[in-house]
Amino acid sequence: MKYLLLGITFIFALTKGEQPSPKFDKNLYEQCKRDFQTSMIDLYMDSMHRAGKYTGVFLVAEGAEIMFKKAYGRSWIDTTQIFTINTSMQLASVSKPFTAMAVLILKEKGLLSYQDTIQKFFPKLKYKNITIRHLLNHTSGLPDYLNHAWVFDKHIGKREELTNQGLLEILEQNPQKIRQSFQAGEKHQYSNTGYALLALIVEKVSGMPFRDFMSTHIFMPLGMTRTFCYSKSMKIKMLREQDPKDGVLGDKGIFSTVEDMFRWDQALYTEKLIKQSTREEAFSQGVTLDETKFDYGYGWRLTQSDNGEKIVYHKGLWQGANPMLIRLVECNRTVISLHPVMSKMNSWDMIYKVNRIMNESERSCHGF
């Protein structure tokens, strides 16, 4: 009887001049999407590389599935170093979300508070009313030792290496020459100095060197076996000549691969490291004293895509590296790129083109 009814339906459709609607094949649809995404992104990135606009390692994921990963080119400082999927590259300021995570872990353990002032940890510092929250969202007013180098360089002098402790001593000894740019909480102004101090706070509160805390509480639990903090003793080949300020950690200094970074990205949406409520605090806009909102949380930048989708991200620039981790929240997509400064692409244009390819795959394969 079932087949008779199907036959009658088919004949009725033909008499109406119509074809019967094909049955939706979910498996075929999903395979079509994956093939479309992989092939189109591959074509786009290969074109970018051949045009001299991209060198580095690139990964795109949807949900928990890596849709595309590929390495292009080589280091121009050490030309024997060909980039591979397993190349560990300096994360520069993409290290900041890791430092913020270390602080959030300690906060959840009740070992510190967002309202704790820096004098609690560094009694010799003269800067007033700066809290951990101010350091996390760049509202401390502390001048940036990297982007305002002229303020710090004469105090750094001819040191072979500047460390976090050395930077702290410079701040302690020169409060009149290295002044706060504004009252804490009054403005949002990016400051690498704040994140260098956060790394020291992690050390003081945990009783562990910063690199050991990161390895024990973040890298190893997530299986990030190719991720580590910079150490001069490692004699790591940089993407440019070494700089005395390489030794400061927290604001920069973590090295990782695209696959390890994807493990990190995925863990952020679980409770492996912190509670969901704490993560949402980190992903929320900051607010100044006059209640002006700004697009930076605790270690994360915030923006919207050209389609109005929420984006949580960070980019970086140090040691010749110009990496980025971009998460398009609503569509659950992640783009990770570890590339040197020499790459000449417009990074946001590249992100939006990849996102359009991902969206187009749904339309192109809809008929299946």
C-alpha positions as semicolon CSV with decimal commas, in nm:
position;residue;x (nm);y (nm);z (nm)
1;M;0,000;0,000;0,000
2;K;0,288;0,238;0,088
3;Y;0,450;0,196;-0,254
4;L;0,112;0,235;-0,427
5;L;0,059;0,569;-0,256
6;L;0,410;0,682;-0,352
7;G;0,342;0,587;-0,712
8;I;0,014;0,776;-0,720
9;T;0,189;1,081;-0,575
10;F;0,461;1,061;-0,842
11;I;0,208;1,032;-1,126
12;F;0,007;1,321;-0,983
13;A;0,318;1,537;-0,978
14;L;0,392;1,455;-1,342
15;T;0,038;1,541;-1,451
16;K;0,077;1,877;-1,283
17;G;0,394;1,936;-1,484
18;E;0,611;1,914;-1,174
19;Q;0,893;1,687;-1,061
20;P;0,862;1,523;-0,720
21;S;1,078;1,690;-0,451
22;P;1,391;1,483;-0,388
23;K;1,441;1,351;-0,037
24;F;1,688;1,560;0,164
25;D;2,013;1,369;0,215
26;K;2,178;1,512;0,525
27;N;2,501;1,315;0,483
28;L;2,538;1,429;0,123
29;Y;2,464;1,788;0,226
30;E;2,729;1,784;0,499
31;Q;2,988;1,627;0,268
32;C;2,911;1,883;-0,001
33;K;2,958;2,166;0,250
34;R;3,293;2,032;0,368
35;D;3,420;1,978;0,014
36;F;3,304;2,324;-0,096
37;Q;3,463;2,495;0,204
38;T;3,793;2,309;0,182
39;S;3,836;2,351;-0,193
40;M;3,733;2,717;-0,206
41;I;3,946;2,822;0,093
42;D;4,238;2,625;-0,052
43;L;4,196;2,804;-0,386
44;Y;4,171;3,145;-0,217
45;M;4,472;3,097;0,014
46;D;4,688;2,949;-0,263
47;S;4,608;3,255;-0,475
48;M;4,701;3,482;-0,184
49;H;5,032;3,301;-0,139
50;R;5,119;3,303;-0,510
51;A;5,043;3,675;-0,522
52;G;5,294;3,730;-0,240
53;K;5,025;3,838;0,006
54;Y;5,036;3,551;0,255
55;T;5,305;3,344;0,424
56;G;5,244;3,148;0,740
57;V;5,012;2,881;0,880
58;F;4,634;2,906;0,843
59;L;4,346;2,715;1,007
60;V;3,967;2,742;0,974
61;A;3,723;2,547;1,191
62;E;3,348;2,520;1,224
63;G;3,239;2,406;1,567
64;A;3,470;2,127;1,680
65;E;3,577;2,033;1,325
66;I;3,884;2,169;1,150
67;M;3,775;2,242;0,793
68;F;4,108;2,365;0,659
69;K;4,471;2,389;0,769
70;K;4,777;2,453;0,558
71;A;5,123;2,609;0,578
72;Y;5,275;2,846;0,321
73;G;5,631;2,964;0,263
74;R;5,926;3,000;0,499
75;S;6,099;3,236;0,740
76;W;6,302;3,506;0,567
77;I;6,546;3,534;0,862
78;D;6,624;3,161;0,872
79;T;6,546;3,054;0,516
80;T;6,601;2,687;0,606
81;Q;6,289;2,709;0,826
82;I;5,996;2,607;0,608
83;F;5,662;2,670;0,777
84;T;5,462;2,356;0,857
85;I;5,140;2,282;1,044
86;N;5,359;2,209;1,349
87;T;5,554;2,537;1,338
88;S;5,544;2,707;1,680
89;M;5,534;3,083;1,628
90;Q;5,549;3,381;1,863
91;L;5,192;3,476;1,960
92;A;5,287;3,835;2,051
93;S;4,976;4,000;2,202
94;V;4,767;3,690;2,136
95;S;4,946;3,583;2,457
96;K;4,729;3,826;2,656
97;P;4,418;3,603;2,664
98;F;4,635;3,331;2,822
99;T;4,763;3,569;3,089
100;A;4,408;3,684;3,158
101;M;4,301;3,318;3,188
102;A;4,571;3,257;3,450
103;V;4,432;3,550;3,652
104;L;4,074;3,421;3,613
105;I;4,178;3,074;3,734
106;L;4,331;3,227;4,047
107;K;4,026;3,447;4,096
108;E;3,796;3,144;4,086
109;K;4,016;2,976;4,346
110;G;3,961;3,278;4,573
111;L;4,330;3,370;4,569
112;L;4,281;3,720;4,429
113;S;4,005;3,967;4,347
114;Y;3,945;4,202;4,054
115;Q;3,937;4,482;4,313
116;D;4,282;4,406;4,456
117;T;4,516;4,702;4,404
118;I;4,866;4,656;4,268
119;Q;5,009;4,783;4,601
120;K;4,891;4,456;4,757
121;F;5,147;4,276;4,542
122;F;5,401;4,553;4,480
123;P;5,411;4,781;4,788
124;K;5,690;4,997;4,643
125;L;5,483;5,110;4,342
126;K;5,357;5,468;4,381
127;Y;5,072;5,451;4,129
128;K;4,739;5,493;4,309
129;N;4,408;5,307;4,288
130;I;4,509;5,070;4,006
131;T;4,332;4,735;4,041
132;I;4,368;4,398;3,872
133;R;4,053;4,481;3,674
134;H;4,224;4,797;3,541
135;L;4,523;4,591;3,429
136;L;4,301;4,331;3,261
137;N;4,099;4,576;3,051
138;H;4,369;4,838;2,989
139;T;4,225;5,119;3,199
140;S;4,521;5,154;3,441
141;G;4,675;5,462;3,280
142;L;5,018;5,300;3,300
143;P;5,235;5,401;3,004
144;D;5,312;5,123;2,757
145;Y;5,676;5,013;2,775
146;L;5,660;4,894;2,410
147;N;5,445;5,155;2,238
148;H;5,590;5,443;2,445
149;A;5,945;5,311;2,428
150;W;6,100;5,661;2,447
151;V;5,975;5,686;2,808
152;F;6,140;5,358;2,908
153;D;6,446;5,309;2,688
154;K;6,680;5,534;2,887
155;H;6,588;5,340;3,201
156;I;6,629;5,004;3,030
157;G;6,975;5,116;2,921
158;K;7,206;4,855;2,774
159;R;7,058;4,550;2,945
160;E;7,103;4,233;2,746
161;E;6,758;4,126;2,856
162;L;6,468;4,304;3,024
163;T;6,258;4,078;3,247
164;N;5,925;4,134;3,421
165;Q;6,111;4,194;3,747
166;G;6,340;4,442;3,575
167;L;6,041;4,631;3,435
168;L;5,882;4,638;3,782
169;E;6,202;4,786;3,929
170;I;6,208;5,057;3,662
171;L;5,848;5,152;3,754
172;E;5,929;5,147;4,127
173;Q;6,238;5,365;4,090
174;N;6,104;5,626;3,846
175;P;5,746;5,721;3,943
176;Q;5,806;6,090;3,865
177;K;5,950;6,024;3,520
178;I;5,715;5,741;3,422
179;R;5,377;5,883;3,515
180;Q;5,023;5,751;3,478
181;S;4,865;5,892;3,163
182;F;4,529;5,933;3,340
183;Q;4,342;5,834;3,655
184;A;4,279;5,460;3,676
185;G;3,946;5,373;3,517
186;E;3,909;5,707;3,341
187;K;3,996;5,583;2,989
188;H;4,070;5,269;2,792
189;Q;4,426;5,281;2,659
190;Y;4,614;4,969;2,556
191;S;4,914;4,900;2,779
192;N;5,156;4,608;2,757
193;T;5,294;4,719;3,093
194;G;4,973;4,612;3,267
195;Y;4,995;4,257;3,134
196;A;5,361;4,230;3,231
197;L;5,255;4,316;3,588
198;L;4,972;4,060;3,570
199;A;5,229;3,788;3,494
200;L;5,418;3,889;3,809
201;I;5,095;3,882;4,010
202;V;5,031;3,527;3,887
203;E;5,378;3,435;4,015
204;K;5,327;3,597;4,356
205;V;4,983;3,449;4,415
206;S;5,057;3,098;4,286
207;G;5,413;3,071;4,417
208;M;5,521;2,940;4,074
209;P;5,721;3,097;3,791
210;F;5,480;3,231;3,529
211;R;5,593;2,985;3,259
212;D;5,547;2,692;3,501
213;F;5,198;2,807;3,598
214;M;5,096;2,837;3,234
215;S;5,228;2,491;3,152
216;T;5,078;2,323;3,461
217;H;4,736;2,490;3,462
218;I;4,666;2,565;3,094
219;F;4,895;2,414;2,831
220;M;4,928;2,057;2,959
221;P;4,565;2,012;3,075
222;L;4,451;2,110;2,723
223;G;4,705;1,890;2,545
224;M;4,891;2,191;2,404
225;T;5,218;1,999;2,379
226;R;5,384;2,240;2,133
227;T;5,304;2,555;2,332
228;F;5,555;2,722;2,564
229;C;5,676;3,053;2,705
230;Y;5,984;3,220;2,561
231;S;6,317;3,178;2,734
232;K;6,643;3,320;2,612
233;S;6,815;2,992;2,703
234;M;6,608;2,812;2,438
235;K;6,791;3,005;2,164
236;I;6,472;3,015;1,958
237;K;6,506;3,130;1,598
238;M;6,301;3,448;1,575
239;L;6,135;3,602;1,273
240;R;6,370;3,894;1,334
241;E;6,680;3,967;1,540
242;Q;6,638;3,934;1,917
243;D;6,547;4,237;2,129
244;P;6,621;4,292;2,502
245;K;6,246;4,331;2,566
246;D;6,181;3,975;2,441
247;G;6,232;3,860;2,801
248;V;5,916;4,024;2,935
249;L;5,626;3,777;2,949
250;G;5,251;3,813;2,997
251;D;5,191;4,077;2,735
252;K;5,363;3,852;2,477
253;G;5,614;3,567;2,478
254;I;5,399;3,255;2,429
255;F;5,479;3,035;2,127
256;S;5,221;2,797;1,982
257;T;5,095;2,612;1,673
258;V;4,762;2,649;1,494
259;E;4,642;2,309;1,619
260;D;4,733;2,391;1,980
261;M;4,560;2,725;1,941
262;F;4,250;2,541;1,820
263;R;4,260;2,324;2,133
264;W;4,273;2,647;2,334
265;D;3,984;2,796;2,138
266;Q;3,767;2,488;2,196
267;A;3,843;2,479;2,568
268;L;3,718;2,835;2,607
269;Y;3,364;2,713;2,539
270;T;3,377;2,441;2,804
271;E;3,440;2,454;3,179
272;K;3,778;2,278;3,163
273;L;3,957;2,588;3,292
274;I;3,694;2,830;3,428
275;K;3,319;2,852;3,471
276;Q;3,099;2,977;3,189
277;S;2,997;3,281;3,397
278;T;3,362;3,382;3,440
279;R;3,423;3,340;3,068
280;E;3,127;3,566;2,991
281;E;3,283;3,833;3,215
282;A;3,601;3,806;3,009
283;F;3,401;3,843;2,686
284;S;3,203;4,149;2,805
285;Q;3,268;4,514;2,718
286;G;3,463;4,721;2,965
287;V;3,323;5,039;3,120
288;T;3,508;5,357;3,222
289;L;3,434;5,569;3,527
290;D;3,188;5,782;3,329
291;E;3,014;5,461;3,212
292;T;3,148;5,476;2,857
293;K;3,167;5,124;2,713
294;F;3,465;5,005;2,511
295;D;3,531;4,689;2,311
296;Y;3,782;4,509;2,531
297;G;3,710;4,252;2,800
298;Y;3,963;4,060;3,009
299;G;4,232;3,980;2,755
300;W;3,997;3,982;2,454
301;R;3,905;4,238;2,191
302;L;3,541;4,255;2,083
303;T;3,384;4,364;1,755
304;Q;3,123;4,269;1,493
305;S;3,158;4,119;1,146
306;D;3,029;4,281;0,829
307;N;2,713;4,074;0,887
308;G;2,670;4,202;1,242
309;E;2,797;3,882;1,405
310;K;2,976;3,911;1,741
311;I;3,351;3,853;1,713
312;V;3,584;3,776;2,003
313;Y;3,948;3,800;1,898
314;H;4,303;3,914;1,950
315;K;4,587;4,001;1,717
316;G;4,954;4,054;1,786
317;L;5,275;4,213;1,657
318;W;5,616;4,124;1,799
319;Q;5,942;3,952;1,698
320;G;5,837;3,976;1,334
321;A;5,518;3,778;1,405
322;N;5,171;3,912;1,330
323;P;4,933;3,634;1,452
324;M;4,558;3,638;1,508
325;L;4,282;3,425;1,660
326;I;3,931;3,520;1,546
327;R;3,610;3,361;1,680
328;L;3,279;3,440;1,507
329;V;3,059;3,358;1,801
330;E;2,706;3,313;1,660
331;C;2,810;3,083;1,375
332;N;3,069;2,903;1,592
333;R;3,361;2,957;1,352
334;T;3,727;3,003;1,428
335;V;4,007;3,140;1,210
336;I;4,366;3,115;1,331
337;S;4,662;3,255;1,143
338;L;5,025;3,247;1,253
339;H;5,206;3,462;1,002
340;P;5,504;3,698;0,985
341;V;5,481;4,072;0,937
342;M;5,588;4,037;0,574
343;S;5,244;3,897;0,483
344;K;5,081;4,183;0,293
345;M;4,715;4,090;0,313
346;N;4,438;4,291;0,478
347;S;4,366;4,050;0,762
348;W;4,002;4,154;0,815
349;D;3,931;4,136;0,444
350;M;4,075;3,784;0,447
351;I;3,857;3,686;0,745
352;Y;3,540;3,817;0,581
353;K;3,617;3,642;0,251
354;V;3,669;3,312;0,433
355;N;3,346;3,367;0,626
356;R;3,158;3,431;0,302
357;I;3,296;3,106;0,158
358;M;3,167;2,923;0,466
359;N;2,825;3,087;0,430
360;E;2,810;3,024;0,056
361;S;2,866;2,652;0,114
362;E;2,528;2,633;0,289
363;R;2,349;2,797;-0,004
364;S;2,535;2,603;-0,273
365;C;2,465;2,264;-0,113
366;H;2,110;2,339;-0,001
367;G;1,953;2,132;-0,280
368;F;2,099;1,810;-0,145
